[in-house]
């Protein structure tokens, strides 16, 4: 005996369409899956949620797992793991400069590597050999809008300890001015310890105007 009261109802991805047959005291119904597939299923399994689709849901889950596993072999996945480690693991050598001072990785990226990979891989300079992942605001978190692919020189110019000097209305770090003007950064650092930043600034201004 069929149970027509279930016709038209939806369970998971399955819409109950019509009665199919009765076998071994069990009712079987034709169901249409959201993917468009018609399939005959044991009604009790559909109602209880034991069967949620024609099989497409399981395939999608397996594809997602395999995709994530494939991504885990990339350099970017290692970078993600390193970010999580230095933000959360107090035993990590870098923790003091990251998690220890409140730097976090946003929940969206922390809980889903695939989301992190999708965002990061679309940024400019992704995959370039001389570029690595960097935070734009050195005091900000790892989150959308605050990361970029940058060269080592650009990253060295983006640290908490940088000293900024303005010459003719242009502001750059001490290292950037030394590089652009052609002065040894090593010698400047020695004089900085001895004479202070004002002396260094005056010497850079003279060099820039020559």
GIPE-V194517 format. One record per backbone hydrogen bond with DSSP energy under -1.0 kcal/mol. CO is the residue of the C=O (numbers start at 0). NH is the residue of the N-H. If there is no record, write none. Layout:
co=CO nh=NH
co=CO nh=NH
This chain:
co=2 nh=5
co=3 nh=6
co=5 nh=8
co=8 nh=15
co=10 nh=13
co=12 nh=33
co=13 nh=10
co=14 nh=31
co=15 nh=7
co=17 nh=29
co=20 nh=27
co=22 nh=25
co=25 nh=22
co=26 nh=42
co=27 nh=19
co=27 nh=20
co=28 nh=40
co=29 nh=16
co=29 nh=17
co=30 nh=38
co=31 nh=14
co=32 nh=35
co=36 nh=32
co=38 nh=30
co=40 nh=28
co=41 nh=45
co=42 nh=46
co=43 nh=47
co=44 nh=49
co=44 nh=50
co=51 nh=12
co=54 nh=58
co=55 nh=59
co=56 nh=60
co=57 nh=61
co=58 nh=62
co=59 nh=63
co=60 nh=64
co=61 nh=65
co=62 nh=66
co=63 nh=67
co=64 nh=68
co=65 nh=69
co=66 nh=70
co=67 nh=71
co=69 nh=72
co=70 nh=73
co=73 nh=77
co=74 nh=78
co=75 nh=79
co=76 nh=80
co=77 nh=81
co=78 nh=82
co=79 nh=83
co=80 nh=84
co=81 nh=85
co=82 nh=86
co=83 nh=87
co=84 nh=88
co=85 nh=98
co=88 nh=91
co=91 nh=94
co=93 nh=96
co=94 nh=97
co=94 nh=99
co=97 nh=100
co=97 nh=102
co=98 nh=101
co=103 nh=141
co=105 nh=109
co=106 nh=110
co=111 nh=115
co=112 nh=116
co=113 nh=117
co=114 nh=118
co=115 nh=119
co=116 nh=120
co=118 nh=121
co=119 nh=122
co=122 nh=125
co=124 nh=127
co=127 nh=130
co=131 nh=149
co=133 nh=147
co=136 nh=139
co=140 nh=142
co=141 nh=105
co=142 nh=145
co=145 nh=135
co=147 nh=133
co=149 nh=131
co=150 nh=154
co=151 nh=155
co=152 nh=156
co=154 nh=157
co=158 nh=161
co=162 nh=173
co=164 nh=171
co=166 nh=169
co=169 nh=166
co=171 nh=164
co=172 nh=176
co=173 nh=177
co=174 nh=178
co=175 nh=179
co=176 nh=180
co=177 nh=181
co=177 nh=182
co=183 nh=187
co=184 nh=188
co=185 nh=189
co=186 nh=190
co=187 nh=191
co=188 nh=192
co=189 nh=193
co=190 nh=194
co=191 nh=195
co=195 nh=199
co=196 nh=200
co=197 nh=201
co=198 nh=202
co=199 nh=203
co=200 nh=204
co=201 nh=205
co=202 nh=206
co=203 nh=207
co=204 nh=208
